[in-house]
Structures are given as C-alpha cells and as structure tokens.
Amino acid sequence: MKGERKEALMRIIVLIVSGIVLVVWKYLIFIFGIINFFYTIFAGRRLKELAELSETWNTQWYYFQRYLIFLSNKRPFPFSRLQKSMGKFEW
C-alpha cells in the first residue's frame, strides 16, 4: 500500500516538472507548425524535421496524460527516456 501512495505523490512532482516542460514545448510546436505551413505553401514541400519534432511532442503529451490519470506507471520525459514516436508514419 505504501508503494502506491508514494507513486501517487510522485505524480505531483511529475505534473509540475513535466507539465512546465511540455507547455513551453507546446508553444514552440505551435510556432513550428506555422512555419511549416507557410514553408509548404511557398516551397511546395514540408519540413520533415519540424513535423517529426511535433510528433515527438504529441507522443510525450500522450505518455504524460496516461501517467497522470493512473493508466500507466511509466513516467514521462524528463523522468524517463524520450520517446520520439508511437509508430512509423508514411511520408
């Protein structure tokens, strides 16, 4: 029982630290999305690196939410290894 209580309290720390990192990162992703949009309009192709960075954020946000709602005990970044993607996507 004590292990579960300790893990529940750890979620508060994860919420604060990972939450701050992910929210700041979210604003950068929004800016990158706008850049990628206009680049695609003018250049006729996407910036794959910016799209992949956005996918990394999406993946981290997903793991963060799963952890906070007690669906998983796998801690999100920066408390565990950075997961880049949940699967392969076709370009």
C-alpha positions as CSV (number, residue, x, y, z in Angstrom):
1,M,0.0,0.0,0.0
2,K,2.8,2.4,0.8
3,G,4.3,1.9,-2.7
4,E,1.1,3.1,-4.3
5,R,0.8,6.1,-2.1
6,K,4.5,7.1,-2.9
7,E,3.8,6.7,-6.6
8,A,0.6,8.8,-6.3
9,L,2.6,11.6,-4.5
10,M,5.3,11.4,-7.2
11,R,2.7,12.3,-9.8
12,I,2.5,15.8,-8.2
13,I,6.2,16.3,-8.9
14,V,5.9,14.9,-12.4
15,L,2.9,17.1,-13.0
16,I,4.9,20.2,-12.1
17,V,8.2,19.4,-13.9
18,S,6.9,17.6,-17.0
19,G,3.9,20.0,-17.2
20,I,6.2,23.1,-17.4
21,V,8.5,21.4,-20.0
22,L,5.6,20.3,-22.1
23,V,3.7,23.6,-22.0
24,V,6.8,25.6,-23.1
25,W,7.5,23.0,-25.8
26,K,3.8,23.3,-26.9
27,Y,4.2,26.9,-27.8
28,L,7.3,26.1,-29.8
29,I,5.4,23.4,-31.6
30,F,2.7,25.9,-32.5
31,I,5.3,28.3,-33.9
32,F,6.9,25.4,-35.8
33,G,3.5,24.4,-37.2
34,I,3.0,27.9,-38.6
35,I,6.5,27.9,-40.1
36,N,5.9,24.5,-41.7
37,F,2.6,25.7,-43.1
38,F,4.0,28.7,-44.8
39,Y,7.1,26.8,-46.0
40,T,4.8,24.2,-47.5
41,I,2.8,26.8,-49.3
42,F,5.8,28.6,-50.8
43,A,8.3,25.8,-51.3
44,G,5.8,23.1,-52.2
45,R,7.1,20.6,-49.7
46,R,7.1,20.0,-45.9
47,L,9.9,20.4,-43.5
48,K,10.1,16.8,-42.3
49,E,12.3,17.6,-39.3
50,L,9.7,20.1,-37.9
51,A,6.9,17.5,-38.4
52,E,8.9,14.9,-36.6
53,L,9.6,17.2,-33.7
54,S,5.9,17.9,-33.4
55,E,5.2,14.1,-33.4
56,T,7.7,13.8,-30.5
57,W,5.8,16.4,-28.6
58,N,2.5,14.6,-29.3
59,T,4.0,11.3,-28.1
60,Q,5.3,12.9,-24.9
61,W,2.0,14.6,-24.2
62,Y,0.2,11.3,-24.6
63,Y,2.5,9.5,-22.1
64,F,2.1,12.4,-19.7
65,Q,-1.7,12.2,-19.8
66,R,-1.6,8.4,-19.4
67,Y,0.7,8.7,-16.3
68,L,-1.4,11.5,-14.7
69,I,-4.7,9.6,-14.9
70,F,-3.1,6.4,-13.4
71,L,-3.5,4.4,-16.6
72,S,0.3,3.8,-16.7
73,N,3.1,3.9,-14.2
74,K,5.7,4.7,-16.9
75,R,6.9,8.2,-16.1
76,P,7.1,10.8,-19.0
77,F,10.0,12.8,-20.1
78,P,12.2,14.1,-18.3
79,F,11.8,11.3,-15.8
80,S,12.3,8.6,-18.4
81,R,13.8,8.2,-21.9
82,L,12.4,10.5,-24.6
83,Q,10.1,8.5,-26.9
84,K,10.2,10.0,-30.4
85,S,7.1,8.4,-31.8
86,M,4.5,5.8,-31.1
87,G,4.7,4.3,-34.5
88,K,6.0,4.7,-38.0
89,F,4.2,7.2,-40.3
90,E,4.3,7.3,-44.0
91,W,5.7,10.5,-45.6
